[in-house]
């Protein structure tokens, strides 16, 4: 079998790897061995934190809703329970936005739930 030299493919993969590490500090942006691990770790962190972002956003919504409920002499758990009992289907994201930006509308919803 004839010998295969892998110059072009090898250079292309290195070039793409170093393109991904643009902006990294010190040898992580220029040395192949360090760049490989940096890119792999960055990908793992990105994958993990896409899920963490959803978790933290939901907890922030809950805090905002609870603050709005407390202003209307209610609690978060009673409010959510009342929503489910009265079959009002508003998600936490919308409720948090209402509690923050339109407190008068949110207080009407709290009164409906009671």
PDB file as gemmi writes it, atoms N, CA and C in Angstrom:
CRYST1    1.000    1.000    1.000  90.00  90.00  90.00 P 1                      
ATOM      1  N   UNK A   1       0.837  -1.196   0.000  1.00  0.00           N  
ATOM      2  CA  UNK A   1       0.000   0.000   0.000  1.00  0.00           C  
ATOM      3  C   UNK A   1       0.874   1.248   0.000  1.00  0.00           C  
ATOM      4  N   UNK A   2       0.426   2.275  -0.710  1.00  0.00           N  
ATOM      5  CA  UNK A   2       1.215   3.504  -0.732  1.00  0.00           C  
ATOM      6  C   UNK A   2       1.099   4.267   0.585  1.00  0.00           C  
ATOM      7  N   UNK A   3       2.124   5.020   0.845  1.00  0.00           N  
ATOM      8  CA  UNK A   3       2.181   5.804   2.083  1.00  0.00           C  
ATOM      9  C   UNK A   3       1.243   7.016   1.970  1.00  0.00           C  
ATOM     10  N   UNK A   4       0.521   7.316   3.052  1.00  0.00           N  
ATOM     11  CA  UNK A   4      -0.385   8.468   3.061  1.00  0.00           C  
ATOM     12  C   UNK A   4       0.180   9.521   3.997  1.00  0.00           C  
ATOM     13  N   UNK A   5       0.405  10.705   3.444  1.00  0.00           N  
ATOM     14  CA  UNK A   5       0.875  11.813   4.282  1.00  0.00           C  
ATOM     15  C   UNK A   5      -0.342  12.669   4.647  1.00  0.00           C  
ATOM     16  N   UNK A   6      -0.430  13.045   5.900  1.00  0.00           N  
ATOM     17  CA  UNK A   6      -1.641  13.703   6.371  1.00  0.00           C  
ATOM     18  C   UNK A   6      -1.450  15.198   6.635  1.00  0.00           C  
ATOM     19  N   UNK A   7      -0.628  15.846   5.864  1.00  0.00           N  
ATOM     20  CA  UNK A   7      -0.291  17.247   6.098  1.00  0.00           C  
ATOM     21  C   UNK A   7      -1.482  18.184   6.109  1.00  0.00           C  
ATOM     22  N   UNK A   8      -2.283  18.175   5.029  1.00  0.00           N  
ATOM     23  CA  UNK A   8      -3.381  19.132   4.902  1.00  0.00           C  
ATOM     24  C   UNK A   8      -4.433  18.942   5.985  1.00  0.00           C  
ATOM     25  N   UNK A   9      -4.863  17.707   6.179  1.00  0.00           N  
ATOM     26  CA  UNK A   9      -5.895  17.436   7.190  1.00  0.00           C  
ATOM     27  C   UNK A   9      -5.428  17.779   8.588  1.00  0.00           C  
ATOM     28  N   UNK A  10      -4.160  17.439   8.846  1.00  0.00           N  
ATOM     29  CA  UNK A  10      -3.581  17.712  10.166  1.00  0.00           C  
ATOM     30  C   UNK A  10      -3.542  19.210  10.435  1.00  0.00           C  
ATOM     31  N   UNK A  11      -3.085  19.969   9.430  1.00  0.00           N  
ATOM     32  CA  UNK A  11      -2.999  21.421   9.582  1.00  0.00           C  
ATOM     33  C   UNK A  11      -4.383  22.048   9.737  1.00  0.00           C  
ATOM     34  N   UNK A  12      -5.349  21.506   8.986  1.00  0.00           N  
ATOM     35  CA  UNK A  12      -6.708  22.050   9.055  1.00  0.00           C  
ATOM     36  C   UNK A  12      -7.318  21.852  10.441  1.00  0.00           C  
ATOM     37  N   UNK A  13      -7.120  20.648  11.009  1.00  0.00           N  
ATOM     38  CA  UNK A  13      -7.698  20.387  12.331  1.00  0.00           C  
ATOM     39  C   UNK A  13      -7.023  21.251  13.395  1.00  0.00           C  
ATOM     40  N   UNK A  14      -5.709  21.453  13.265  1.00  0.00           N  
ATOM     41  CA  UNK A  14      -5.000  22.319  14.219  1.00  0.00           C  
ATOM     42  C   UNK A  14      -5.488  23.753  14.112  1.00  0.00           C  
ATOM     43  N   UNK A  15      -5.667  24.201  12.872  1.00  0.00           N  
ATOM     44  CA  UNK A  15      -6.110  25.569  12.630  1.00  0.00           C  
ATOM     45  C   UNK A  15      -7.508  25.795  13.226  1.00  0.00           C  
ATOM     46  N   UNK A  16      -8.397  24.828  13.028  1.00  0.00           N  
ATOM     47  CA  UNK A  16      -9.755  24.937  13.576  1.00  0.00           C  
ATOM     48  C   UNK A  16      -9.739  24.940  15.098  1.00  0.00           C  
ATOM     49  N   UNK A  17      -8.867  24.120  15.669  1.00  0.00           N  
ATOM     50  CA  UNK A  17      -8.751  24.065  17.125  1.00  0.00           C  
ATOM     51  C   UNK A  17      -8.282  25.407  17.674  1.00  0.00           C  
ATOM     52  N   UNK A  18      -7.255  25.978  17.048  1.00  0.00           N  
ATOM     53  CA  UNK A  18      -6.724  27.257  17.517  1.00  0.00           C  
ATOM     54  C   UNK A  18      -7.702  28.400  17.270  1.00  0.00           C  
ATOM     55  N   UNK A  19      -8.575  28.240  16.270  1.00  0.00           N  
ATOM     56  CA  UNK A  19      -9.609  29.246  16.027  1.00  0.00           C  
ATOM     57  C   UNK A  19     -10.618  29.246  17.187  1.00  0.00           C  
ATOM     58  N   UNK A  20     -10.883  28.054  17.727  1.00  0.00           N  
ATOM     59  CA  UNK A  20     -11.815  27.932  18.852  1.00  0.00           C  
ATOM     60  C   UNK A  20     -11.255  28.535  20.136  1.00  0.00           C  
ATOM     61  N   UNK A  21      -9.941  28.556  20.270  1.00  0.00           N  
ATOM     62  CA  UNK A  21      -9.323  29.038  21.511  1.00  0.00           C  
ATOM     63  C   UNK A  21      -8.969  30.514  21.444  1.00  0.00           C  
ATOM     64  N   UNK A  22      -9.493  31.226  20.447  1.00  0.00           N  
ATOM     65  CA  UNK A  22      -9.197  32.650  20.315  1.00  0.00           C  
ATOM     66  C   UNK A  22      -9.693  33.383  21.564  1.00  0.00           C  
ATOM     67  N   UNK A  23      -8.827  34.184  22.154  1.00  0.00           N  
ATOM     68  CA  UNK A  23      -9.200  34.933  23.347  1.00  0.00           C  
ATOM     69  C   UNK A  23      -8.791  34.251  24.643  1.00  0.00           C  
ATOM     70  N   UNK A  24      -8.345  33.005  24.582  1.00  0.00           N  
ATOM     71  CA  UNK A  24      -7.876  32.323  25.784  1.00  0.00           C  
ATOM     72  C   UNK A  24      -6.527  32.911  26.188  1.00  0.00           C  
ATOM     73  N   UNK A  25      -6.145  32.710  27.437  1.00  0.00           N  
ATOM     74  CA  UNK A  25      -4.912  33.297  27.939  1.00  0.00           C  
ATOM     75  C   UNK A  25      -3.721  32.355  27.782  1.00  0.00           C  
ATOM     76  N   UNK A  26      -2.552  32.936  27.644  1.00  0.00           N  
ATOM     77  CA  UNK A  26      -1.246  32.277  27.619  1.00  0.00           C  
ATOM     78  C   UNK A  26      -1.193  31.132  26.613  1.00  0.00           C  
ATOM     79  N   UNK A  27      -0.662  29.981  27.019  1.00  0.00           N  
ATOM     80  CA  UNK A  27      -0.443  28.901  26.073  1.00  0.00           C  
ATOM     81  C   UNK A  27      -1.713  28.204  25.634  1.00  0.00           C  
ATOM     82  N   UNK A  28      -2.800  28.454  26.329  1.00  0.00           N  
ATOM     83  CA  UNK A  28      -4.069  27.796  25.988  1.00  0.00           C  
ATOM     84  C   UNK A  28      -4.577  28.243  24.617  1.00  0.00           C  
ATOM     85  N   UNK A  29      -4.079  29.380  24.115  1.00  0.00           N  
ATOM     86  CA  UNK A  29      -4.530  29.841  22.805  1.00  0.00           C  
ATOM     87  C   UNK A  29      -3.574  29.459  21.674  1.00  0.00           C  
ATOM     88  N   UNK A  30      -2.355  29.024  22.029  1.00  0.00           N  
ATOM     89  CA  UNK A  30      -1.371  28.811  20.967  1.00  0.00           C  
ATOM     90  C   UNK A  30      -0.746  27.420  20.958  1.00  0.00           C  
ATOM     91  N   UNK A  31      -0.743  26.723  22.072  1.00  0.00           N  
ATOM     92  CA  UNK A  31      -0.111  25.407  22.139  1.00  0.00           C  
ATOM     93  C   UNK A  31      -1.189  24.334  22.006  1.00  0.00           C  
ATOM     94  N   UNK A  32      -0.984  23.432  21.061  1.00  0.00           N  
ATOM     95  CA  UNK A  32      -2.004  22.459  20.696  1.00  0.00           C  
ATOM     96  C   UNK A  32      -2.451  21.621  21.891  1.00  0.00           C  
ATOM     97  N   UNK A  33      -1.476  21.115  22.654  1.00  0.00           N  
ATOM     98  CA  UNK A  33      -1.808  20.228  23.767  1.00  0.00           C  
ATOM     99  C   UNK A  33      -2.688  20.945  24.798  1.00  0.00           C  
ATOM    100  N   UNK A  34      -2.323  22.175  25.137  1.00  0.00           N  
ATOM    101  CA  UNK A  34      -3.108  22.944  26.108  1.00  0.00           C  
ATOM    102  C   UNK A  34      -4.438  23.383  25.509  1.00  0.00           C  
ATOM    103  N   UNK A  35      -4.425  23.718  24.227  1.00  0.00           N  
ATOM    104  CA  UNK A  35      -5.646  24.184  23.565  1.00  0.00           C  
ATOM    105  C   UNK A  35      -6.700  23.079  23.513  1.00  0.00           C  
ATOM    106  N   UNK A  36      -6.264  21.830  23.270  1.00  0.00           N  
ATOM    107  CA  UNK A  36      -7.209  20.706  23.205  1.00  0.00           C  
ATOM    108  C   UNK A  36      -7.971  20.541  24.513  1.00  0.00           C  
ATOM    109  N   UNK A  37      -7.222  20.539  25.621  1.00  0.00           N  
ATOM    110  CA  UNK A  37      -7.889  20.366  26.914  1.00  0.00           C  
ATOM    111  C   UNK A  37      -8.765  21.568  27.241  1.00  0.00           C  
ATOM    112  N   UNK A  38      -8.310  22.770  26.852  1.00  0.00           N  
ATOM    113  CA  UNK A  38      -9.091  23.977  27.131  1.00  0.00           C  
ATOM    114  C   UNK A  38     -10.423  23.931  26.403  1.00  0.00           C  
ATOM    115  N   UNK A  39     -10.399  23.516  25.132  1.00  0.00           N  
ATOM    116  CA  UNK A  39     -11.628  23.449  24.341  1.00  0.00           C  
ATOM    117  C   UNK A  39     -12.561  22.374  24.883  1.00  0.00           C  
ATOM    118  N   UNK A  40     -11.995  21.225  25.266  1.00  0.00           N  
ATOM    119  CA  UNK A  40     -12.809  20.142  25.794  1.00  0.00           C  
ATOM    120  C   UNK A  40     -13.502  20.562  27.094  1.00  0.00           C  
ATOM    121  N   UNK A  41     -12.746  21.208  27.982  1.00  0.00           N  
ATOM    122  CA  UNK A  41     -13.319  21.670  29.255  1.00  0.00           C  
ATOM    123  C   UNK A  41     -14.367  22.755  29.021  1.00  0.00           C  
ATOM    124  N   UNK A  42     -14.075  23.668  28.099  1.00  0.00           N  
ATOM    125  CA  UNK A  42     -15.026  24.739  27.805  1.00  0.00           C  
ATOM    126  C   UNK A  42     -16.350  24.158  27.319  1.00  0.00           C  
ATOM    127  N   UNK A  43     -16.262  23.130  26.473  1.00  0.00           N  
ATOM    128  CA  UNK A  43     -17.477  22.478  25.978  1.00  0.00           C  
ATOM    129  C   UNK A  43     -18.255  21.809  27.091  1.00  0.00           C  
ATOM    130  N   UNK A  44     -17.541  21.172  28.008  1.00  0.00           N  
ATOM    131  CA  UNK A  44     -18.201  20.500  29.125  1.00  0.00           C  
ATOM    132  C   UNK A  44     -18.890  21.511  30.039  1.00  0.00           C  
ATOM    133  N   UNK A  45     -18.201  22.618  30.303  1.00  0.00           N  
ATOM    134  CA  UNK A  45     -18.787  23.656  31.156  1.00  0.00           C  
ATOM    135  C   UNK A  45     -20.008  24.284  30.482  1.00  0.00           C  
ATOM    136  N   UNK A  46     -19.914  24.498  29.175  1.00  0.00           N  
ATOM    137  CA  UNK A  46     -21.035  25.097  28.440  1.00  0.00           C  
ATOM    138  C   UNK A  46     -22.249  24.180  28.498  1.00  0.00           C  
ATOM    139  N   UNK A  47     -22.022  22.872  28.308  1.00  0.00           N  
ATOM    140  CA  UNK A  47     -23.111  21.892  28.357  1.00  0.00           C  
ATOM    141  C   UNK A  47     -23.769  21.889  29.734  1.00  0.00           C  
ATOM    142  N   UNK A  48     -22.923  21.874  30.774  1.00  0.00           N  
ATOM    143  CA  UNK A  48     -23.435  21.854  32.149  1.00  0.00           C  
ATOM    144  C   UNK A  48     -24.226  23.122  32.459  1.00  0.00           C  
ATOM    145  N   UNK A  49     -23.666  24.267  32.063  1.00  0.00           N  
ATOM    146  CA  UNK A  49     -24.256  25.531  32.477  1.00  0.00           C  
ATOM    147  C   UNK A  49     -25.489  25.910  31.677  1.00  0.00           C  
ATOM    148  N   UNK A  50     -25.708  25.273  30.521  1.00  0.00           N  
ATOM    149  CA  UNK A  50     -26.977  25.501  29.826  1.00  0.00           C  
ATOM    150  C   UNK A  50     -28.132  24.963  30.655  1.00  0.00           C  
ATOM    151  N   UNK A  51     -27.872  23.920  31.421  1.00  0.00           N  
ATOM    152  CA  UNK A  51     -28.900  23.368  32.308  1.00  0.00           C  
ATOM    153  C   UNK A  51     -29.001  24.174  33.604  1.00  0.00           C  
ATOM    154  N   UNK A  52     -27.851  24.590  34.121  1.00  0.00           N  
ATOM    155  CA  UNK A  52     -27.834  25.373  35.356  1.00  0.00           C  
ATOM    156  C   UNK A  52     -28.570  26.695  35.171  1.00  0.00           C  
ATOM    157  N   UNK A  53     -28.449  27.270  33.975  1.00  0.00           N  
ATOM    158  CA  UNK A  53     -29.100  28.548  33.679  1.00  0.00           C  
ATOM    159  C   UNK A  53     -30.616  28.435  33.849  1.00  0.00           C  
ATOM    160  N   UNK A  54     -31.186  27.332  33.391  1.00  0.00           N  
ATOM    161  CA  UNK A  54     -32.624  27.112  33.516  1.00  0.00           C  
ATOM    162  C   UNK A  54     -33.029  27.010  34.987  1.00  0.00           C  
ATOM    163  N   UNK A  55     -32.186  26.303  35.762  1.00  0.00           N  
ATOM    164  CA  UNK A  55     -32.459  26.112  37.186  1.00  0.00           C  
ATOM    165  C   UNK A  55     -32.454  27.440  37.931  1.00  0.00           C  
ATOM    166  N   UNK A  56     -31.429  28.248  37.686  1.00  0.00           N  
ATOM    167  CA  UNK A  56     -31.303  29.511  38.412  1.00  0.00           C  
ATOM    168  C   UNK A  56     -32.388  30.495  37.980  1.00  0.00           C  
ATOM    169  N   UNK A  57     -32.772  30.461  36.705  1.00  0.00           N  
ATOM    170  CA  UNK A  57     -33.834  31.348  36.229  1.00  0.00           C  
ATOM    171  C   UNK A  57     -35.141  31.022  36.936  1.00  0.00           C  
ATOM    172  N   UNK A  58     -35.455  29.742  37.069  1.00  0.00           N  
ATOM    173  CA  UNK A  58     -36.702  29.344  37.727  1.00  0.00           C  
ATOM    174  C   UNK A  58     -36.704  29.769  39.189  1.00  0.00           C  
ATOM    175  N   UNK A  59     -35.576  29.627  39.881  1.00  0.00           N  
ATOM    176  CA  UNK A  59     -35.534  30.022  41.296  1.00  0.00           C  
ATOM    177  C   UNK A  59     -35.672  31.537  41.435  1.00  0.00           C  
ATOM    178  N   UNK A  60     -35.137  32.284  40.471  1.00  0.00           N  
ATOM    179  CA  UNK A  60     -35.295  33.740  40.489  1.00  0.00           C  
ATOM    180  C   UNK A  60     -36.756  34.126  40.296  1.00  0.00           C  
ATOM    181  N   UNK A  61     -37.445  33.415  39.374  1.00  0.00           N  
ATOM    182  CA  UNK A  61     -38.874  33.684  39.177  1.00  0.00           C  
ATOM    183  C   UNK A  61     -39.649  33.430  40.464  1.00  0.00           C  
ATOM    184  N   UNK A  62     -39.307  32.346  41.149  1.00  0.00           N  
ATOM    185  CA  UNK A  62     -40.010  32.021  42.391  1.00  0.00           C  
ATOM    186  C   UNK A  62     -39.810  33.102  43.439  1.00  0.00           C  
ATOM    187  N   UNK A  63     -38.607  33.644  43.519  1.00  0.00           N  
ATOM    188  CA  UNK A  63     -38.312  34.706  44.482  1.00  0.00           C  
ATOM    189  C   UNK A  63     -39.132  35.952  44.160  1.00  0.00           C  
ATOM    190  N   UNK A  64     -39.214  36.308  42.878  1.00  0.00           N  
ATOM    191  CA  UNK A  64     -39.980  37.489  42.471  1.00  0.00           C  
ATOM    192  C   UNK A  64     -41.467  37.320  42.758  1.00  0.00           C  
ATOM    193  N   UNK A  65     -41.998  36.121  42.474  1.00  0.00           N  
ATOM    194  CA  UNK A  65     -43.417  35.858  42.741  1.00  0.00           C  
ATOM    195  C   UNK A  65     -43.688  35.919  44.231  1.00  0.00           C  
ATOM    196  N   UNK A  66     -42.805  35.340  45.025  1.00  0.00           N  
ATOM    197  CA  UNK A  66     -42.972  35.352  46.476  1.00  0.00           C  
ATOM    198  C   UNK A  66     -42.965  36.784  47.006  1.00  0.00           C  
ATOM    199  N   UNK A  67     -42.072  37.615  46.480  1.00  0.00           N  
ATOM    200  CA  UNK A  67     -42.016  39.014  46.916  1.00  0.00           C  
ATOM    201  C   UNK A  67     -43.322  39.726  46.588  1.00  0.00           C  
ATOM    202  N   UNK A  68     -43.856  39.458  45.392  1.00  0.00           N  
ATOM    203  CA  UNK A  68     -45.134  40.057  45.011  1.00  0.00           C  
ATOM    204  C   UNK A  68     -46.277  39.564  45.871  1.00  0.00           C  
ATOM    205  N   UNK A  69     -46.243  38.291  46.225  1.00  0.00           N  
ATOM    206  CA  UNK A  69     -47.292  37.718  47.086  1.00  0.00           C  
ATOM    207  C   UNK A  69     -47.234  38.332  48.482  1.00  0.00           C  
ATOM    208  N   UNK A  70     -46.027  38.489  49.015  1.00  0.00           N  
ATOM    209  CA  UNK A  70     -45.859  39.056  50.360  1.00  0.00           C  
ATOM    210  C   UNK A  70     -46.414  40.474  50.436  1.00  0.00           C  
ATOM    211  N   UNK A  71     -46.273  41.239  49.347  1.00  0.00           N  
ATOM    212  CA  UNK A  71     -46.830  42.587  49.326  1.00  0.00           C  
ATOM    213  C   UNK A  71     -48.363  42.566  49.368  1.00  0.00           C  
ATOM    214  N   UNK A  72     -48.944  41.444  48.924  1.00  0.00           N  
ATOM    215  CA  UNK A  72     -50.396  41.295  48.913  1.00  0.00           C  
ATOM    216  C   UNK A  72     -50.887  40.364  50.022  1.00  0.00           C  
ATOM    217  N   UNK A  73     -50.103  40.249  51.096  1.00  0.00           N  
ATOM    218  CA  UNK A  73     -50.472  39.453  52.277  1.00  0.00           C  
ATOM    219  C   UNK A  73     -50.806  38.002  51.945  1.00  0.00           C  
ATOM    220  N   UNK A  74     -49.962  37.392  51.155  1.00  0.00           N  
ATOM    221  CA  UNK A  74     -50.124  35.982  50.827  1.00  0.00           C  
ATOM    222  C   UNK A  74     -48.744  35.346  50.844  1.00  0.00           C  
ATOM    223  N   UNK A  75     -48.680  34.050  50.591  1.00  0.00           N  
ATOM    224  CA  UNK A  75     -47.384  33.388  50.493  1.00  0.00           C  
ATOM    225  C   UNK A  75     -47.298  32.686  49.146  1.00  0.00           C  
ATOM    226  N   UNK A  76     -46.091  32.359  48.757  1.00  0.00           N  
ATOM    227  CA  UNK A  76     -45.857  31.743  47.448  1.00  0.00           C  
ATOM    228  C   UNK A  76     -46.608  30.420  47.328  1.00  0.00           C  
ATOM    229  N   UNK A  77     -46.500  29.590  48.362  1.00  0.00           N  
ATOM    230  CA  UNK A  77     -47.103  28.252  48.268  1.00  0.00           C  
ATOM    231  C   UNK A  77     -48.624  28.329  48.185  1.00  0.00           C  
ATOM    232  N   UNK A  78     -49.237  29.219  48.974  1.00  0.00           N  
ATOM    233  CA  UNK A  78     -50.702  29.375  48.917  1.00  0.00           C  
ATOM    234  C   UNK A  78     -51.132  29.930  47.559  1.00  0.00           C  
ATOM    235  N   UNK A  79     -50.331  30.839  47.033  1.00  0.00           N  
ATOM    236  CA  UNK A  79     -50.646  31.447  45.740  1.00  0.00           C  
ATOM    237  C   UNK A  79     -50.608  30.409  44.622  1.00  0.00           C  
ATOM    238  N   UNK A  80     -49.543  29.609  44.576  1.00  0.00           N  
ATOM    239  CA  UNK A  80     -49.404  28.587  43.529  1.00  0.00           C  
ATOM    240  C   UNK A  80     -50.497  27.522  43.690  1.00  0.00           C  
ATOM    241  N   UNK A  81     -50.777  27.153  44.930  1.00  0.00           N  
ATOM    242  CA  UNK A  81     -51.857  26.193  45.179  1.00  0.00           C  
ATOM    243  C   UNK A  81     -53.193  26.726  44.707  1.00  0.00           C  
ATOM    244  N   UNK A  82     -53.452  28.001  44.962  1.00  0.00           N  
ATOM    245  CA  UNK A  82     -54.694  28.628  44.514  1.00  0.00           C  
ATOM    246  C   UNK A  82     -54.792  28.700  42.998  1.00  0.00           C  
ATOM    247  N   UNK A  83     -53.674  28.971  42.344  1.00  0.00           N  
ATOM    248  CA  UNK A  83     -53.675  28.994  40.876  1.00  0.00           C  
ATOM    249  C   UNK A  83     -54.080  27.637  40.315  1.00  0.00           C  
ATOM    250  N   UNK A  84     -53.510  26.580  40.895  1.00  0.00           N  
ATOM    251  CA  UNK A  84     -53.822  25.235  40.411  1.00  0.00           C  
ATOM    252  C   UNK A  84     -55.277  24.873  40.692  1.00  0.00           C  
ATOM    253  N   UNK A  85     -55.777  25.271  41.871  1.00  0.00           N  
ATOM    254  CA  UNK A  85     -57.153  24.978  42.247  1.00  0.00           C  
ATOM    255  C   UNK A  85     -58.144  25.696  41.333  1.00  0.00           C  
ATOM    256  N   UNK A  86     -57.839  26.951  40.984  1.00  0.00           N  
ATOM    257  CA  UNK A  86     -58.721  27.742  40.123  1.00  0.00           C  
ATOM    258  C   UNK A  86     -58.439  27.541  38.630  1.00  0.00           C  
ATOM    259  N   UNK A  87     -57.541  26.621  38.313  1.00  0.00           N  
ATOM    260  CA  UNK A  87     -57.176  26.272  36.937  1.00  0.00           C  
ATOM    261  C   UNK A  87     -56.747  27.492  36.125  1.00  0.00           C  
ATOM    262  N   UNK A  88     -55.929  28.352  36.758  1.00  0.00           N  
ATOM    263  CA  UNK A  88     -55.330  29.482  36.055  1.00  0.00           C  
ATOM    264  C   UNK A  88     -53.959  29.027  35.579  1.00  0.00           C  
ATOM    265  N   UNK A  89     -53.770  28.972  34.259  1.00  0.00           N  
ATOM    266  CA  UNK A  89     -52.537  28.426  33.706  1.00  0.00           C  
ATOM    267  C   UNK A  89     -51.608  29.544  33.246  1.00  0.00           C  
ATOM    268  N   UNK A  90     -50.968  30.197  34.206  1.00  0.00           N  
ATOM    269  CA  UNK A  90     -49.916  31.170  33.910  1.00  0.00           C  
ATOM    270  C   UNK A  90     -48.615  30.588  34.439  1.00  0.00           C  
ATOM    271  N   UNK A  91     -47.580  30.597  33.603  1.00  0.00           N  
ATOM    272  CA  UNK A  91     -46.322  30.024  34.074  1.00  0.00           C  
ATOM    273  C   UNK A  91     -45.564  31.022  34.947  1.00  0.00           C  
ATOM    274  N   UNK A  92     -44.547  30.504  35.632  1.00  0.00           N  
ATOM    275  CA  UNK A  92     -43.812  31.310  36.617  1.00  0.00           C  
ATOM    276  C   UNK A  92     -43.069  32.479  35.973  1.00  0.00           C  
ATOM    277  N   UNK A  93     -42.628  32.296  34.748  1.00  0.00           N  
ATOM    278  CA  UNK A  93     -41.901  33.367  34.058  1.00  0.00           C  
ATOM    279  C   UNK A  93     -42.802  34.588  33.872  1.00  0.00           C  
ATOM    280  N   UNK A  94     -44.024  34.360  33.418  1.00  0.00           N  
ATOM    281  CA  UNK A  94     -44.980  35.449  33.189  1.00  0.00           C  
ATOM    282  C   UNK A  94     -45.392  36.065  34.521  1.00  0.00           C  
ATOM    283  N   UNK A  95     -45.653  35.228  35.522  1.00  0.00           N  
ATOM    284  CA  UNK A  95     -46.059  35.733  36.839  1.00  0.00           C  
ATOM    285  C   UNK A  95     -44.962  36.601  37.453  1.00  0.00           C  
ATOM    286  N   UNK A  96     -43.704  36.177  37.296  1.00  0.00           N  
ATOM    287  CA  UNK A  96     -42.586  36.945  37.849  1.00  0.00           C  
ATOM    288  C   UNK A  96     -42.482  38.303  37.161  1.00  0.00           C  
ATOM    289  N   UNK A  97     -42.687  38.308  35.845  1.00  0.00           N  
ATOM    290  CA  UNK A  97     -42.630  39.568  35.100  1.00  0.00           C  
ATOM    291  C   UNK A  97     -43.757  40.497  35.530  1.00  0.00           C  
ATOM    292  N   UNK A  98     -44.953  39.934  35.729  1.00  0.00           N  
ATOM    293  CA  UNK A  98     -46.083  40.745  36.196  1.00  0.00           C  
ATOM    294  C   UNK A  98     -45.813  41.301  37.588  1.00  0.00           C  
ATOM    295  N   UNK A  99     -45.279  40.465  38.464  1.00  0.00           N  
ATOM    296  CA  UNK A  99     -45.004  40.903  39.836  1.00  0.00           C  
ATOM    297  C   UNK A  99     -43.977  42.023  39.856  1.00  0.00           C  
ATOM    298  N   UNK A 100     -43.023  41.976  38.925  1.00  0.00           N  
ATOM    299  CA  UNK A 100     -41.956  42.977  38.911  1.00  0.00           C  
ATOM    300  C   UNK A 100     -42.386  44.263  38.206  1.00  0.00           C  
ATOM    301  N   UNK A 101     -43.008  44.129  37.015  1.00  0.00           N  
ATOM    302  CA  UNK A 101     -43.259  45.304  36.181  1.00  0.00           C  
ATOM    303  C   UNK A 101     -44.674  45.863  36.294  1.00  0.00           C  
ATOM    304  N   UNK A 102     -45.656  44.996  36.606  1.00  0.00           N  
ATOM    305  CA  UNK A 102     -47.052  45.433  36.720  1.00  0.00           C  
ATOM    306  C   UNK A 102     -47.649  44.928  38.037  1.00  0.00           C  
ATOM    307  N   UNK A 103     -47.257  45.513  39.170  1.00  0.00           N  
ATOM    308  CA  UNK A 103     -47.738  44.987  40.449  1.00  0.00           C  
ATOM    309  C   UNK A 103     -49.250  45.097  40.638  1.00  0.00           C  
ATOM    310  N   UNK A 104     -49.884  46.085  39.989  1.00  0.00           N  
ATOM    311  CA  UNK A 104     -51.339  46.218  40.152  1.00  0.00           C  
ATOM    312  C   UNK A 104     -52.082  45.053  39.488  1.00  0.00           C  
ATOM    313  N   UNK A 105     -51.607  44.603  38.326  1.00  0.00           N  
ATOM    314  CA  UNK A 105     -52.214  43.437  37.663  1.00  0.00           C  
ATOM    315  C   UNK A 105     -51.944  42.182  38.485  1.00  0.00           C  
ATOM    316  N   UNK A 106     -50.737  42.080  39.014  1.00  0.00           N  
ATOM    317  CA  UNK A 106     -50.384  40.907  39.831  1.00  0.00           C  
ATOM    318  C   UNK A 106     -51.266  40.843  41.080  1.00  0.00           C  
ATOM    319  N   UNK A 107     -51.535  42.008  41.699  1.00  0.00           N  
ATOM    320  CA  UNK A 107     -52.383  42.003  42.902  1.00  0.00           C  
ATOM    321  C   UNK A 107     -53.811  41.576  42.560  1.00  0.00           C  
ATOM    322  N   UNK A 108     -54.283  41.888  41.338  1.00  0.00           N  
ATOM    323  CA  UNK A 108     -55.606  41.421  40.900  1.00  0.00           C  
ATOM    324  C   UNK A 108     -55.627  39.890  40.802  1.00  0.00           C  
ATOM    325  N   UNK A 109     -54.545  39.332  40.276  1.00  0.00           N  
ATOM    326  CA  UNK A 109     -54.455  37.862  40.156  1.00  0.00           C  
ATOM    327  C   UNK A 109     -54.458  37.232  41.538  1.00  0.00           C  
ATOM    328  N   UNK A 110     -53.730  37.850  42.484  1.00  0.00           N  
ATOM    329  CA  UNK A 110     -53.683  37.313  43.858  1.00  0.00           C  
ATOM    330  C   UNK A 110     -55.080  37.350  44.472  1.00  0.00           C  
ATOM    331  N   UNK A 111     -55.830  38.431  44.218  1.00  0.00           N  
ATOM    332  CA  UNK A 111     -57.206  38.527  44.735  1.00  0.00           C  
ATOM    333  C   UNK A 111     -58.110  37.471  44.120  1.00  0.00           C  
ATOM    334  N   UNK A 112     -57.924  37.177  42.807  1.00  0.00           N  
ATOM    335  CA  UNK A 112     -58.725  36.148  42.150  1.00  0.00           C  
ATOM    336  C   UNK A 112     -58.462  34.773  42.753  1.00  0.00           C  
ATOM    337  N   UNK A 113     -57.218  34.541  43.143  1.00  0.00           N  
ATOM    338  CA  UNK A 113     -56.830  33.227  43.652  1.00  0.00           C  
ATOM    339  C   UNK A 113     -57.389  32.986  45.060  1.00  0.00           C  
ATOM    340  N   UNK A 114     -57.505  34.046  45.847  1.00  0.00           N  
ATOM    341  CA  UNK A 114     -57.966  33.885  47.234  1.00  0.00           C  
ATOM    342  C   UNK A 114     -59.353  33.346  47.366  1.00  0.00           C  
TER     343      UNK A 114                                                      
END                                                                             
